Amino acid sequence: MITEIHIKTIDELMPLLADQEWEDGIHRNRSSYVYRGMKNANYKMFTSLSRNCKDLQKQLEPGILSNFYKYAVQEDPSLSLSIWHQMISGQHHGLPTRLLDWSHSPLVALHFAVRDNKMEEMDQSDCVVWRIDIPELHSKLPEKYQQVIAESKTKVFTVEMLNEIAPSLSQYDDDMDANHMVVIEPPSTDARIVNQYSFFSVVPMGMTDIEEFLDKTTNNTVKYVIDKDLRWRISDMLDSLNISERIMFPGLDGLSKWIKRHFYVR
């Protein structure tokens, strides 16, 4: 079941920002959640592969990945390691893939939720931050996946773990069907991945409605709907917390986007 929470004041953000639980074993607070920010609360969650290829995504995905590998392997030799390395690298560079972006940081998710390249439209629609619980999702995986997680003493998959158990997309799709979804932490190959505290969910080809899947199979999923009148206020607050385009996208492109927004006249 998806719980929907509406945020209309800055104070109401605090449960989202302090979303951690006490762990008796280590006497510390920890979070098993990842977050996804979206600019419009009415948008549905779709992968870039689904948006780009629509009903032909299953047929076109192999060609997309093989062409990316063919032309990119000279620049990035790690692509030869697995299909998962190819997919993550492609996602990072704008390739249509079945991966869905998440962050371990709610502040990063807020950045992608409240800010928009079309700044004149920022206060025209409510935005949203989604929260999912990684252990809850993984507790429902097929037994062989749960065994790999247990043996690794971790809560999340790496590309190496996923390649060990599902070295091909067809194997993954057969294992997952439309009833399961794996969350992976990508290798820290780029400052953007590190700064965005990136995670990806690997959406199986049989899952045509991600939100319906979360509503039917989870209890800890939350949809935080943020009032449109708060978007500029939260954006300015994030700047003071050093969450901005120049951090999310290290380099001159991110710096220029940050300066552009900083000097935008409403």
Secondary structure, 3 states (H helix, E strand, C coil): CEEEEEECCCHHHHHHHCCCEEECCCCEEECCEEEEEECCCCCCCCCHHHHHHHHHHHHHHHHHHHHHHHHHCCCCHHHHCCHHHHHHHHHHCCCCCCEEEEECCHHHHHHHHHCCCCHHHCCCCCEEEEEEEHHHHHCCCCHHHHHHHHHHCCCCECHHHHHHHCCCHHHHHHHHCCCCCEEECCCCCCHHHHHCCEEEEECCCCCCCHHHHHHHHCCCEEEEEECHHHHHHHHHHHHHCCCCHHHHCCCHHHHHHHHHHHCCCC
